[in-house]
Amino acid sequence: MKKEEFMIHLKNENTDPELIAYYDELIFDMIEAGEDEESIINGLNQKKVINSFIYTKNKEKLEKESKGNTTKAAWIVVLLLLSTPVTIPLGISLIVTIISLLAVGLSLFVGGLGIFISGILTTINIMTGSYSIGYILINIGIHLVGLSILSILAMFFIKYTMKLLRVIFVKLFTIGQKKEVK
């Protein structure tokens, strides 16, 4: 079988054009090396050549990707180093914000507890004295209203603080991660 017949045979089998070009170059190189055209075609193990072609093609692709990944990693390191004057103060402010939110939540809890305890102590003081029942009930009502307002504020504060912290931490820990699309 001649080279032209072999190429027509490959084209008739709908072989990949890159593989046909690879075969053409391989046969050309072997003929230049002094081998007989028919012995090359007859001795050509198609599976071996196809595997060699696929290996060569994938090797080139991997080399390009690894070079791109190395460059990308170097850029990330450079950007991280250059951004530290900004990211360190941002990190500190984030930590301070979280601590202040916890302090506000604790102060709401302590304030509510203080209103509750002062209501009990004031009621006991009023009951042991010679005060009218109206004065006692007004005192209890004022303390209960204050306690309920603080409780509602504390519930909303805790709810929205948790949402805010969840959003912050999700954003922080998913930066740079690619979402997989199925």
Residue pairs with C-beta under 8 A, 6 or more apart in sequence:
1 9
1 38
1 41
1 42
2 37
2 38
2 41
3 24
3 27
3 31
3 37
3 41
6 23
6 27
6 41
6 44
7 20
7 23
7 24
10 19
10 20
10 23
11 20
18 53
18 57
19 50
19 53
22 49
22 53
22 56
23 44
23 49
26 49
27 37
27 40
27 41
27 44
30 40
31 37
31 40
80 87
94 168
98 165
101 161
101 164
101 165
104 157
105 154
105 157
105 158
105 161
108 150
108 153
108 154
108 157
109 154
111 150
112 147
112 150
112 151
112 154
115 143
115 146
115 147
115 150
116 143
116 147
118 143
119 139
119 140
119 143
119 144
119 147
122 139
122 143
123 136
123 139
123 140
123 143
126 135
126 136
126 139
127 136
